[in-house]
């Protein structure tokens, strides 16, 4: 990557996990297209670790939402059973 590429990436605003994944994908595609994967292997590894962490956070958030919904349903069911008694 040359200095123009560095400026292009440094001005980005990463507000969501999808933004993080998108920029990492873009950088990796650029490295691959320039056939510099071997000399950039340390950076590639670091980018992939960040991408993986972003993916883990997204999955954990999804699980938390699902568990919250299940807890709400269980609470509603308990209230309905108590009302019938």
N, C-alpha and C positions, 0 to 999 in steps of 0.2 A: 504494500500500500504506500502510496506517496503522500506528500503533505496535503494535497487537495482532498484525498480520501479521509484523512484524519479530521480535517475541518468539517467535512460532510457529516461525520458521525458524532463529533463533539457537540454539535448544536441541537441534537435530538432531545426531545423530552420523552422520557420513558415513564408513562403514567400507569400502565397496566402490565400484567404479566404477558399478555399477547404482544405488547410493544417490545418487551425484552426478547421474546422468542423471535419476533420478526427481524429485529436488527441482527441478532446472532445468526439467523439463517442467511440474511443478506451478506454478512461478512464472510461466512463460511463458503457461500457460493462464489464470492469474489476471489477468495484464496484458491478455491478449486479451479476456477477458470484461468488463473494465472499459473497454474501448475507449481504452486509453492507450498504444497501441503507438508512436505518433509521438513523444510526449513522453518515452517510456522507451526510445527506440531505441538510445541508447548502452548502457544496461544490457542490453538484449536482445542486442546485438552481443557484449558481454562474456560473457553467459551461453552464447551459442551457441559462442563460442570455447572455453570451458571444456568444454562438452558434446562438441565435436569432439575436443579433446585426450583426453578420457576414452575416446571411441570409438577413437581411434588407439592408445591404450595397450592397450585390450582386444584389438584386432586384432593388435598386435605380440606380446602375450602368447600369443595363439592360434598365431601363426606360430612362435614359439619352441618351443612344445610340439610342434607338428607336425614341426619340424626335428629336435628331440631324438628323437622317435620314429623318424624316418627314419634318423638316425645310428645308433640302437640296432639297427635292422633291418640296416643295412649292416654293422655290426660283427659281428652274429650270422652273417650270410651269409659273411663273410670267414673267421670261425672254422670254420664248417662246411666250407668249401672246403679250408682248410688241413688239417683232420682227414682229408679224403678222399685227400689227396696222400700 
